[in-house]
Amino acid sequence: MPAELSPIDKAKSAAAKRAVGFVQDGMRVGLGTGSTAAWMVKALGERVRDEGLRIKGVPTSTRTADLAREEGIEVVTLDEAKWLDLTIDGTDEFDSNLNLIKGGGGALLQEKIVATASDQMIVIADAGKEVSQLGAFPLPIEVIRFGWQTTKALIEELLVSLDVLGQTTTLRMNRTEPYLTDEGNYILDLHLQRIGNARQLALVLNQVPGVVENGLFIDICDIVIIGHGDGKVELRDINAGSVANERVEFAENENVFADLGD
């Protein structure tokens, strides 16, 4: 185990620890997927073990479910929970309105379902995830396998008429085979560089036959917690219109999770 965390891991750890402070006894909590969310699951597991915190966790992927069980968190399905008090997840990008691009870890469909079934969504991120305009990170689109090339062609045709800078679309691969989501679908990554109207893009993409869901999270995130390598965290609440700065203490020998992709 490394004795010293990298600045990026310190930032993720700080944001994760502050985020789990919102979790209260008896809550039903959505558990995100990705490298930053893995820090959150670990911090939540520490509270379960050390404080006797009783919660039910609804994971957004099989990877998160496995990790949550390892950490001693009770795992239930969304159908069992029915509605959630809170979801904590990471992001690939966020803008000043707390709109997001998610899906780098391949779990965007379950992540969006879980987030929208929650009273509140908290996003944890390092400062590098903030952008003035969404689109630098490739936008993931989950599509069914049947006729996926036709779906890809329809998306590319659609992009010509939209306010985006790039129009390249690629099939996500897992080594030599197409990447498969937990639902057995493919992911197309749209290399748009800049998205002029994220709300419009999210709406029209989901009208394309074969598209299951897109990675634009519009008006879903309530709070973003930005972690920094020195333990400082910034909390931005879009509903309250507030910004708060705090400091989180964490051990230098925290476990470093393998990068699962946010």
PASEBA-1860 file (N, C-alpha, C; in nm, 3 decimals):
! residues 262
1> MPAELSPI> 0.085/-0.120/0.000/0.000/0.000/0.000/0.089/0.125/0.000 ~ 0.067/0.218/-0.093/0.150/0.337/-0.099/0.138/0.419/0.029 ~ 0.251/0.474/0.073/0.251/0.555/0.194/0.200/0.695/0.167 ~ 0.209/0.739/0.042/0.171/0.875/0.006/0.077/0.872/-0.112 ~ -0.037/0.938/-0.099/-0.132/0.946/-0.208/-0.090/1.053/-0.307 ~ -0.128/1.035/-0.432/-0.106/1.138/-0.532/-0.202/1.253/-0.504 ~ -0.173/1.373/-0.553/-0.265/1.485/-0.531/-0.407/1.457/-0.581 ~ -0.419/1.388/-0.694/-0.552/1.360/-0.748/-0.628/1.264/-0.657
9> DKAKSAAA> -0.558/1.166/-0.599/-0.624/1.072/-0.508/-0.660/1.140/-0.376 ~ -0.576/1.232/-0.331/-0.610/1.310/-0.211/-0.736/1.393/-0.235 ~ -0.746/1.450/-0.355/-0.864/1.531/-0.389/-0.989/1.445/-0.391 ~ -0.979/1.327/-0.452/-1.094/1.237/-0.458/-1.133/1.190/-0.318 ~ -1.033/1.158/-0.237/-1.060/1.111/-0.101/-1.127/1.220/-0.018 ~ -1.079/1.342/-0.029/-1.136/1.454/0.047/-1.282/1.478/0.009 ~ -1.309/1.479/-0.123/-1.446/1.501/-0.169/-1.538/1.388/-0.125 ~ -1.487/1.265/-0.132/-1.568/1.149/-0.094/-1.602/1.151/0.054
17> KRAVGFVQ> -1.503/1.182/0.137/-1.526/1.185/0.282/-1.628/1.292/0.320 ~ -1.619/1.406/0.256/-1.717/1.511/0.287/-1.857/1.471/0.240 ~ -1.866/1.406/0.127/-1.995/1.368/0.072/-2.068/1.268/0.161 ~ -1.995/1.171/0.216/-2.062/1.070/0.299/-2.108/1.129/0.432 ~ -2.063/1.250/0.464/-2.113/1.318/0.582/-2.260/1.356/0.570 ~ -2.312/1.357/0.447/-2.454/1.387/0.426/-2.542/1.265/0.455 ~ -2.483/1.147/0.462/-2.560/1.025/0.481/-2.599/1.009/0.627 ~ -2.725/0.985/0.652/-2.776/0.967/0.788/-2.828/0.825/0.807
25> DGMRVGLG> -2.838/0.786/0.933/-2.882/0.652/0.967/-3.022/0.625/0.908 ~ -3.036/0.508/0.848/-3.164/0.467/0.792/-3.187/0.509/0.647 ~ -3.093/0.581/0.589/-3.111/0.629/0.452/-3.097/0.517/0.350 ~ -3.161/0.539/0.236/-3.142/0.457/0.117/-3.057/0.541/0.021 ~ -2.938/0.489/-0.013/-2.837/0.570/-0.081/-2.795/0.508/-0.213 ~ -2.802/0.586/-0.320/-2.752/0.543/-0.449/-2.600/0.553/-0.451 ~ -2.535/0.447/-0.497/-2.389/0.438/-0.497/-2.339/0.442/-0.641 ~ -2.264/0.547/-0.673/-2.217/0.566/-0.810/-2.108/0.470/-0.850
33> TGSTAAWM> -2.065/0.485/-0.975/-1.962/0.399/-1.034/-1.845/0.483/-1.081 ~ -1.723/0.431/-1.065/-1.604/0.500/-1.113/-1.499/0.514/-1.006 ~ -1.385/0.569/-1.042/-1.273/0.578/-0.948/-1.304/0.670/-0.831 ~ -1.369/0.783/-0.857/-1.404/0.874/-0.748/-1.513/0.814/-0.660 ~ -1.612/0.752/-0.723/-1.719/0.688/-0.647/-1.665/0.574/-0.561 ~ -1.559/0.508/-0.607/-1.499/0.400/-0.527/-1.445/0.453/-0.395 ~ -1.388/0.573/-0.397/-1.344/0.636/-0.272/-1.462/0.661/-0.180 ~ -1.575/0.701/-0.238/-1.696/0.727/-0.160/-1.747/0.599/-0.095
41> VKALGERV> -1.751/0.489/-0.171/-1.799/0.363/-0.115/-1.709/0.319/-0.001 ~ -1.578/0.339/-0.016/-1.485/0.303/0.090/-1.510/0.388/0.216 ~ -1.528/0.519/0.197/-1.552/0.607/0.311/-1.685/0.574/0.378 ~ -1.784/0.537/0.299/-1.913/0.500/0.355/-1.902/0.370/0.434 ~ -1.822/0.277/0.380/-1.799/0.152/0.452/-1.732/0.174/0.586 ~ -1.643/0.271/0.593/-1.577/0.304/0.720/-1.680/0.352/0.823 ~ -1.776/0.433/0.778/-1.879/0.481/0.869/-1.970/0.366/0.916 ~ -1.998/0.274/0.825/-2.080/0.158/0.861/-2.011/0.075/0.968
49> RDEGLRIK> -1.882/0.053/0.952/-1.807/-0.030/1.047/-1.777/0.044/1.177 ~ -1.734/0.169/1.166/-1.686/0.242/1.284/-1.799/0.305/1.366 ~ -1.906/0.348/1.298/-2.013/0.420/1.366/-2.141/0.338/1.380 ~ -2.144/0.222/1.317/-2.267/0.143/1.319/-2.377/0.203/1.233 ~ -2.337/0.283/1.132/-2.433/0.345/1.042/-2.513/0.237/0.968 ~ -2.645/0.250/0.971/-2.731/0.154/0.904/-2.795/0.218/0.781 ~ -2.757/0.170/0.666/-2.811/0.222/0.541/-2.837/0.106/0.445 ~ -2.910/0.137/0.342/-2.928/0.043/0.230/-2.868/0.110/0.107
57> GVPTSTRT> -2.775/0.043/0.041/-2.709/0.099/-0.075/-2.764/0.040/-0.204 ~ -2.793/0.126/-0.301/-2.837/0.082/-0.433/-2.724/0.112/-0.531 ~ -2.649/0.010/-0.574/-2.535/0.033/-0.662/-2.577/0.057/-0.806 ~ -2.492/0.127/-0.880/-2.521/0.158/-1.020/-2.445/0.070/-1.118 ~ -2.379/-0.032/-1.067/-2.309/-0.128/-1.153/-2.273/-0.251/-1.070 ~ -2.240/-0.358/-1.138/-2.197/-0.478/-1.067/-2.066/-0.454/-0.995 ~ -1.979/-0.371/-1.052/-1.851/-0.339/-0.986/-1.875/-0.269/-0.853 ~ -1.965/-0.171/-0.854/-1.995/-0.099/-0.730/-2.063/-0.191/-0.629
65> ADLAREEG> -2.151/-0.279/-0.676/-2.218/-0.373/-0.586/-2.116/-0.462/-0.516 ~ -2.020/-0.513/-0.592/-1.917/-0.600/-0.533/-1.835/-0.524/-0.429 ~ -1.797/-0.401/-0.462/-1.716/-0.320/-0.371/-1.795/-0.287/-0.244 ~ -1.922/-0.252/-0.260/-2.005/-0.218/-0.144/-2.017/-0.336/-0.049 ~ -2.038/-0.454/-0.103/-2.047/-0.574/-0.018/-1.916/-0.598/0.055 ~ -1.804/-0.577/-0.015/-1.673/-0.594/0.048/-1.656/-0.497/0.164 ~ -1.717/-0.378/0.154/-1.705/-0.276/0.258/-1.809/-0.292/0.368 ~ -1.893/-0.394/0.358/-1.991/-0.419/0.463/-2.120/-0.340/0.451
73> IEVVTLDE> -2.145/-0.284/0.333/-2.267/-0.206/0.310/-2.378/-0.299/0.261 ~ -2.495/-0.289/0.321/-2.608/-0.369/0.275/-2.650/-0.321/0.136 ~ -2.657/-0.415/0.042/-2.691/-0.383/-0.096/-2.831/-0.431/-0.128 ~ -2.913/-0.342/-0.183/-3.048/-0.378/-0.228/-3.066/-0.325/-0.370 ~ -3.169/-0.373/-0.437/-3.200/-0.324/-0.571/-3.284/-0.197/-0.561 ~ -3.292/-0.124/-0.671/-3.377/-0.005/-0.673/-3.523/-0.043/-0.659 ~ -3.562/-0.156/-0.714/-3.700/-0.201/-0.699/-3.733/-0.229/-0.552 ~ -3.636/-0.282/-0.478/-3.657/-0.307/-0.336/-3.662/-0.176/-0.258
81> AKWLDLTI> -3.575/-0.082/-0.292/-3.570/0.046/-0.221/-3.686/0.138/-0.261 ~ -3.727/0.128/-0.387/-3.836/0.207/-0.447/-3.799/0.354/-0.466 ~ -3.747/0.420/-0.367/-3.707/0.561/-0.379/-3.589/0.583/-0.288 ~ -3.501/0.676/-0.325/-3.377/0.696/-0.251/-3.373/0.835/-0.188 ~ -3.308/0.842/-0.072/-3.290/0.970/-0.006/-3.179/1.051/-0.073 ~ -3.080/0.981/-0.123/-2.959/1.048/-0.169/-2.883/0.957/-0.265 ~ -2.823/1.015/-0.367/-2.728/0.944/-0.453/-2.598/1.022/-0.455 ~ -2.487/0.952/-0.440/-2.354/1.013/-0.448/-2.279/0.947/-0.563
89> DGTDEFDS> -2.227/1.027/-0.653/-2.161/0.973/-0.771/-2.052/1.068/-0.816 ~ -1.968/1.021/-0.905/-1.865/1.106/-0.965/-1.915/1.164/-1.097 ~ -1.825/1.226/-1.170/-1.860/1.283/-1.300/-1.736/1.293/-1.387 ~ -1.759/1.300/-1.516/-1.648/1.320/-1.610/-1.627/1.468/-1.638 ~ -1.735/1.543/-1.637/-1.731/1.689/-1.651/-1.850/1.750/-1.580 ~ -1.834/1.874/-1.534/-1.949/1.951/-1.487/-1.927/2.098/-1.520 ~ -2.039/2.169/-1.542/-2.028/2.311/-1.573/-2.083/2.395/-1.458 ~ -2.094/2.525/-1.478/-2.135/2.616/-1.370/-2.279/2.595/-1.327
97> NLNLIKGG> -2.361/2.533/-1.411/-2.500/2.503/-1.377/-2.515/2.363/-1.320 ~ -2.404/2.297/-1.292/-2.398/2.161/-1.241/-2.462/2.060/-1.335 ~ -2.459/2.090/-1.465/-2.491/1.990/-1.565/-2.367/1.904/-1.588 ~ -2.388/1.777/-1.620/-2.278/1.682/-1.620/-2.267/1.605/-1.750 ~ -2.146/1.554/-1.776/-2.126/1.441/-1.867/-2.080/1.325/-1.782 ~ -2.152/1.213/-1.792/-2.117/1.092/-1.720/-2.120/0.972/-1.815 ~ -2.058/0.864/-1.771/-2.060/0.743/-1.851/-1.924/0.693/-1.893 ~ -1.818/0.762/-1.847/-1.684/0.715/-1.879/-1.657/0.574/-1.826
105> GGALLQEK> -1.727/0.539/-1.717/-1.712/0.405/-1.660/-1.811/0.305/-1.715 ~ -1.894/0.348/-1.810/-1.984/0.256/-1.877/-2.114/0.227/-1.806 ~ -2.149/0.306/-1.703/-2.268/0.276/-1.623/-2.371/0.388/-1.630 ~ -2.372/0.465/-1.737/-2.455/0.584/-1.742/-2.605/0.555/-1.728 ~ -2.652/0.444/-1.782/-2.795/0.415/-1.777/-2.841/0.393/-1.634 ~ -2.775/0.302/-1.563/-2.813/0.278/-1.424/-2.788/0.401/-1.338 ~ -2.679/0.475/-1.367/-2.649/0.596/-1.290/-2.761/0.699/-1.304 ~ -2.812/0.716/-1.426/-2.917/0.817/-1.447/-3.049/0.772/-1.384
113> IVATASDQ> -3.081/0.644/-1.396/-3.204/0.593/-1.335/-3.200/0.613/-1.183 ~ -3.088/0.575/-1.122/-3.074/0.586/-0.977/-3.076/0.732/-0.932 ~ -3.004/0.817/-1.004/-2.996/0.959/-0.966/-3.133/1.026/-0.972 ~ -3.212/0.994/-1.073/-3.342/1.058/-1.087/-3.447/0.997/-0.995 ~ -3.413/0.885/-0.931/-3.502/0.824/-0.833/-3.462/0.864/-0.691 ~ -3.392/0.976/-0.678/-3.340/1.022/-0.549/-3.390/1.162/-0.516 ~ -3.406/1.186/-0.387/-3.442/1.321/-0.344/-3.331/1.421/-0.374 ~ -3.207/1.373/-0.371/-3.093/1.462/-0.389/-2.979/1.386/-0.454
121> MIVIADAG> -2.907/1.453/-0.546/-2.787/1.396/-0.604/-2.667/1.483/-0.569 ~ -2.567/1.420/-0.509/-2.441/1.487/-0.477/-2.333/1.430/-0.568 ~ -2.261/1.518/-0.634/-2.153/1.476/-0.722/-2.019/1.513/-0.659 ~ -1.927/1.420/-0.660/-1.793/1.445/-0.607/-1.693/1.445/-0.722 ~ -1.598/1.538/-0.716/-1.505/1.554/-0.827/-1.379/1.624/-0.782 ~ -1.274/1.609/-0.858/-1.156/1.693/-0.840/-1.173/1.816/-0.928 ~ -1.092/1.917/-0.904/-1.110/2.045/-0.972/-1.093/2.035/-1.123 ~ -1.021/1.934/-1.170/-0.997/1.919/-1.313/-1.122/1.883/-1.392
129> KEVSQLGA> -1.229/1.845/-1.323/-1.351/1.804/-1.393/-1.442/1.924/-1.428 ~ -1.408/2.041/-1.374/-1.491/2.159/-1.404/-1.453/2.219/-1.538 ~ -1.555/2.250/-1.620/-1.534/2.309/-1.752/-1.627/2.427/-1.770 ~ -1.590/2.519/-1.856/-1.677/2.633/-1.884/-1.791/2.591/-1.975 ~ -1.767/2.489/-2.058/-1.870/2.438/-2.148/-1.846/2.289/-2.167 ~ -1.952/2.210/-2.157/-1.940/2.066/-2.170/-1.896/2.026/-2.310 ~ -1.829/1.911/-2.318/-1.798/1.855/-2.450/-1.655/1.812/-2.472 ~ -1.561/1.859/-2.389/-1.422/1.816/-2.407/-1.410/1.666/-2.383
137> FPLPIEVI> -1.482/1.615/-2.282/-1.485/1.471/-2.258/-1.583/1.408/-2.356 ~ -1.547/1.298/-2.420/-1.638/1.234/-2.515/-1.771/1.197/-2.450 ~ -1.880/1.230/-2.516/-2.014/1.204/-2.462/-2.055/1.060/-2.490 ~ -2.077/0.979/-2.386/-2.117/0.840/-2.407/-2.267/0.829/-2.439 ~ -2.299/0.742/-2.533/-2.436/0.712/-2.568/-2.452/0.561/-2.563 ~ -2.545/0.512/-2.482/-2.569/0.368/-2.476/-2.670/0.331/-2.583 ~ -2.635/0.231/-2.666/-2.721/0.189/-2.777/-2.737/0.037/-2.774 ~ -2.850/-0.011/-2.826/-2.867/-0.156/-2.834/-2.779/-0.209/-2.946
145> RFGWQTTK> -2.744/-0.336/-2.937/-2.652/-0.394/-3.035/-2.715/-0.411/-3.172 ~ -2.844/-0.445/-3.173/-2.911/-0.464/-3.302/-2.908/-0.333/-3.381 ~ -2.851/-0.340/-3.500/-2.849/-0.224/-3.589/-2.769/-0.107/-3.540 ~ -2.666/-0.135/-3.457/-2.593/-0.024/-3.395/-2.524/0.065/-3.497 ~ -2.483/0.008/-3.608/-2.417/0.092/-3.709/-2.516/0.188/-3.774 ~ -2.641/0.145/-3.789/-2.744/0.235/-3.838/-2.770/0.346/-3.737 ~ -2.776/0.309/-3.609/-2.793/0.408/-3.504/-2.678/0.508/-3.506 ~ -2.557/0.458/-3.522/-2.439/0.546/-3.528/-2.451/0.643/-3.645
153> ALIEELLV> -2.493/0.593/-3.761/-2.507/0.679/-3.879/-2.614/0.786/-3.858 ~ -2.724/0.748/-3.792/-2.831/0.845/-3.765/-2.784/0.953/-3.669 ~ -2.705/0.915/-3.570/-2.651/1.013/-3.475/-2.557/1.109/-3.546 ~ -2.470/1.056/-3.631/-2.375/1.141/-3.703/-2.448/1.237/-3.797 ~ -2.555/1.191/-3.857/-2.634/1.279/-3.944/-2.700/1.389/-3.863 ~ -2.746/1.354/-3.744/-2.811/1.450/-3.655/-2.714/1.558/-3.609 ~ -2.591/1.518/-3.580/-2.493/1.612/-3.525/-2.460/1.725/-3.621 ~ -2.477/1.702/-3.751/-2.445/1.803/-3.852/-2.527/1.930/-3.829
161> SLDVLGQT> -2.650/1.913/-3.781/-2.740/2.027/-3.765/-2.739/2.086/-3.624 ~ -2.654/2.035/-3.536/-2.652/2.080/-3.397/-2.529/2.165/-3.367 ~ -2.536/2.237/-3.256/-2.429/2.329/-3.217/-2.321/2.254/-3.140 ~ -2.242/2.177/-3.214/-2.127/2.106/-3.158/-2.007/2.131/-3.248 ~ -1.888/2.122/-3.190/-1.768/2.153/-3.266/-1.717/2.033/-3.344 ~ -1.725/1.913/-3.283/-1.679/1.792/-3.349/-1.794/1.697/-3.376 ~ -1.774/1.603/-3.468/-1.882/1.511/-3.505/-1.834/1.366/-3.516 ~ -1.716/1.336/-3.464/-1.662/1.201/-3.471/-1.730/1.111/-3.368
169> TTLRMNRT> -1.771/0.993/-3.410/-1.836/0.896/-3.324/-1.762/0.763/-3.331 ~ -1.727/0.706/-3.216/-1.654/0.580/-3.213/-1.724/0.479/-3.123 ~ -1.712/0.352/-3.159/-1.764/0.244/-3.076/-1.663/0.215/-2.967 ~ -1.707/0.215/-2.841/-1.615/0.186/-2.731/-1.575/0.039/-2.734 ~ -1.447/0.015/-2.716/-1.394/-0.120/-2.723/-1.339/-0.165/-2.588 ~ -1.341/-0.294/-2.566/-1.276/-0.359/-2.453/-1.172/-0.453/-2.511 ~ -1.054/-0.400/-2.528/-0.947/-0.468/-2.600/-0.991/-0.490/-2.745 ~ -1.014/-0.614/-2.786/-1.046/-0.641/-2.927/-1.196/-0.657/-2.952
177> EPYLTDEG> -1.277/-0.652/-2.844/-1.420/-0.670/-2.858/-1.494/-0.543/-2.814 ~ -1.614/-0.522/-2.867/-1.692/-0.406/-2.822/-1.719/-0.413/-2.672 ~ -1.710/-0.299/-2.605/-1.742/-0.291/-2.463/-1.891/-0.317/-2.444 ~ -1.924/-0.398/-2.343/-2.064/-0.427/-2.312/-2.100/-0.368/-2.176 ~ -2.214/-0.300/-2.170/-2.263/-0.249/-2.042/-2.323/-0.363/-1.961 ~ -2.362/-0.335/-1.838/-2.428/-0.436/-1.755/-2.556/-0.486/-1.819 ~ -2.618/-0.405/-1.905/-2.741/-0.444/-1.973/-2.714/-0.514/-2.106 ~ -2.585/-0.532/-2.139/-2.549/-0.599/-2.263/-2.555/-0.509/-2.386
185> NYILDLHL> -2.552/-0.378/-2.366/-2.557/-0.284/-2.477/-2.417/-0.234/-2.513 ~ -2.408/-0.167/-2.628/-2.284/-0.102/-2.671/-2.284/0.043/-2.624 ~ -2.166/0.105/-2.628/-2.153/0.248/-2.602/-2.084/0.315/-2.720 ~ -2.147/0.420/-2.770/-2.084/0.506/-2.870/-2.033/0.630/-2.798 ~ -1.908/0.668/-2.825/-1.851/0.788/-2.767/-1.849/0.897/-2.873 ~ -1.914/1.009/-2.841/-1.923/1.122/-2.933/-1.817/1.225/-2.897 ~ -1.724/1.247/-2.989/-1.613/1.340/-2.966/-1.655/1.477/-3.020 ~ -1.725/1.551/-2.935/-1.789/1.675/-2.978/-1.705/1.799/-2.951
193> QRIGNARQ> -1.610/1.790/-2.860/-1.520/1.900/-2.823/-1.590/2.015/-2.751 ~ -1.705/2.056/-2.803/-1.782/2.164/-2.740/-1.929/2.141/-2.769 ~ -2.013/2.148/-2.665/-2.158/2.133/-2.680/-2.223/2.268/-2.655 ~ -2.281/2.325/-2.757/-2.340/2.458/-2.745/-2.469/2.460/-2.667 ~ -2.552/2.356/-2.685/-2.682/2.350/-2.618/-2.701/2.207/-2.566 ~ -2.655/2.184/-2.444/-2.658/2.049/-2.387/-2.800/1.998/-2.369 ~ -2.892/2.084/-2.329/-3.030/2.043/-2.306/-3.094/1.994/-2.436 ~ -3.075/2.069/-2.542/-3.129/2.029/-2.671/-3.068/1.898/-2.719
201> LALVLNQV> -2.937/1.885/-2.704/-2.869/1.765/-2.749/-2.919/1.642/-2.675 ~ -2.937/1.654/-2.544/-2.986/1.542/-2.464/-3.124/1.496/-2.512 ~ -3.210/1.591/-2.544/-3.345/1.558/-2.588/-3.347/1.490/-2.725 ~ -3.273/1.544/-2.820/-3.280/1.491/-2.956/-3.208/1.357/-2.969 ~ -3.102/1.336/-2.893/-3.030/1.209/-2.901/-3.119/1.092/-2.861 ~ -3.202/1.114/-2.760/-3.288/1.006/-2.712/-3.405/0.977/-2.804 ~ -3.421/1.056/-2.909/-3.524/1.030/-3.010/-3.473/0.940/-3.122 ~ -3.343/0.915/-3.126/-3.286/0.832/-3.232/-3.315/0.685/-3.202
209> PGVVENGL> -3.376/0.611/-3.296/-3.403/0.469/-3.274/-3.273/0.392/-3.245 ~ -3.277/0.313/-3.140/-3.159/0.236/-3.100/-3.085/0.298/-2.983 ~ -3.107/0.426/-2.958/-3.044/0.492/-2.843/-3.122/0.456/-2.717 ~ -3.051/0.406/-2.617/-3.112/0.373/-2.489/-3.110/0.495/-2.397 ~ -2.992/0.557/-2.384/-2.977/0.675/-2.299/-2.847/0.745/-2.334 ~ -2.840/0.874/-2.302/-2.719/0.952/-2.325/-2.658/0.994/-2.192 ~ -2.532/1.035/-2.196/-2.457/1.067/-2.074/-2.467/1.210/-2.028 ~ -2.560/1.287/-2.082/-2.583/1.423/-2.035/-2.680/1.420/-1.918
217> FIDICDIV> -2.638/1.469/-1.802/-2.723/1.478/-1.684/-2.760/1.624/-1.664 ~ -2.880/1.660/-1.707/-2.925/1.799/-1.706/-3.025/1.818/-1.593 ~ -3.001/1.916/-1.507/-3.090/1.949/-1.394/-3.112/1.829/-1.302 ~ -3.011/1.748/-1.281/-3.020/1.632/-1.193/-2.933/1.651/-1.068 ~ -2.815/1.707/-1.085/-2.722/1.727/-0.974/-2.766/1.846/-0.888 ~ -2.768/1.826/-0.756/-2.804/1.933/-0.662/-2.683/1.999/-0.599 ~ -2.583/1.918/-0.565/-2.463/1.967/-0.497/-2.341/1.903/-0.562 ~ -2.239/1.983/-0.586/-2.110/1.928/-0.629/-2.008/1.959/-0.520
225> IIGHGDGK> -1.929/1.859/-0.486/-1.822/1.875/-0.388/-1.691/1.857/-0.461 ~ -1.612/1.964/-0.464/-1.485/1.964/-0.537/-1.371/1.945/-0.438 ~ -1.298/1.837/-0.455/-1.187/1.809/-0.366/-1.055/1.862/-0.421 ~ -0.964/1.897/-0.330/-0.831/1.945/-0.367/-0.726/1.861/-0.296 ~ -0.607/1.860/-0.351/-0.501/1.775/-0.300/-0.454/1.807/-0.160 ~ -0.487/1.927/-0.109/-0.446/1.965/0.026/-0.554/1.938/0.130 ~ -0.662/1.869/0.088/-0.770/1.837/0.180/-0.883/1.938/0.183 ~ -0.868/2.047/0.111/-0.976/2.145/0.104/-1.087/2.093/0.013
233> VELRDINA> -1.212/2.128/0.047/-1.325/2.094/-0.037/-1.413/2.217/-0.054 ~ -1.471/2.228/-0.171/-1.565/2.336/-0.201/-1.700/2.273/-0.229 ~ -1.804/2.320/-0.159/-1.939/2.270/-0.177/-2.022/2.375/-0.249 ~ -2.076/2.338/-0.364/-2.163/2.427/-0.439/-2.303/2.367/-0.442 ~ -2.399/2.440/-0.391/-2.538/2.398/-0.385/-2.617/2.479/-0.487 ~ -2.662/2.414/-0.594/-2.729/2.487/-0.702/-2.865/2.538/-0.659 ~ -2.932/2.468/-0.567/-3.065/2.508/-0.523/-3.059/2.625/-0.425 ~ -2.964/2.619/-0.333/-2.949/2.728/-0.236/-2.870/2.845/-0.293
241> GSVANERV> -2.800/2.822/-0.403/-2.716/2.926/-0.460/-2.598/2.960/-0.372 ~ -2.551/2.862/-0.295/-2.444/2.887/-0.199/-2.315/2.815/-0.235 ~ -2.205/2.870/-0.185/-2.073/2.809/-0.199/-2.006/2.810/-0.062 ~ -1.954/2.695/-0.020/-1.888/2.685/0.110/-1.753/2.617/0.094 ~ -1.656/2.659/0.172/-1.523/2.600/0.168/-1.492/2.538/0.304 ~ -1.445/2.414/0.302/-1.414/2.342/0.425/-1.283/2.266/0.407 ~ -1.241/2.198/0.513/-1.122/2.114/0.506/-1.156/1.977/0.563 ~ -1.106/1.874/0.497/-1.129/1.736/0.539/-0.997/1.673/0.578
249> EFAENENV> -0.995/1.609/0.694/-0.875/1.537/0.738/-0.882/1.393/0.690 ~ -0.773/1.342/0.637/-0.770/1.203/0.594/-0.631/1.145/0.615 ~ -0.627/1.013/0.632/-0.501/0.944/0.658/-0.416/0.942/0.533 ~ -0.287/0.954/0.552/-0.195/0.954/0.439/-0.183/0.817/0.372 ~ -0.219/0.712/0.445/-0.201/0.578/0.388/-0.334/0.520/0.340 ~ -0.426/0.607/0.294/-0.552/0.559/0.238/-0.524/0.462/0.124 ~ -0.612/0.363/0.109/-0.599/0.270/-0.001/-0.626/0.341/-0.132 ~ -0.545/0.315/-0.233/-0.562/0.376/-0.365/-0.636/0.278/-0.455
257> FADLGD> -0.752/0.319/-0.504/-0.828/0.233/-0.591/-0.773/0.240/-0.733 ~ -0.781/0.127/-0.804/-0.747/0.127/-0.945/-0.846/0.217/-1.018 ~ -0.800/0.284/-1.123/-0.885/0.378/-1.194/-0.990/0.300/-1.271 ~ -1.116/0.314/-1.228/-1.225/0.244/-1.292/-1.290/0.329/-1.400 ~ -1.252/0.457/-1.407/-1.315/0.547/-1.502/-1.441/0.608/-1.444 ~ -1.453/0.740/-1.448/-1.571/0.807/-1.392/-1.685/0.808/-1.492
END
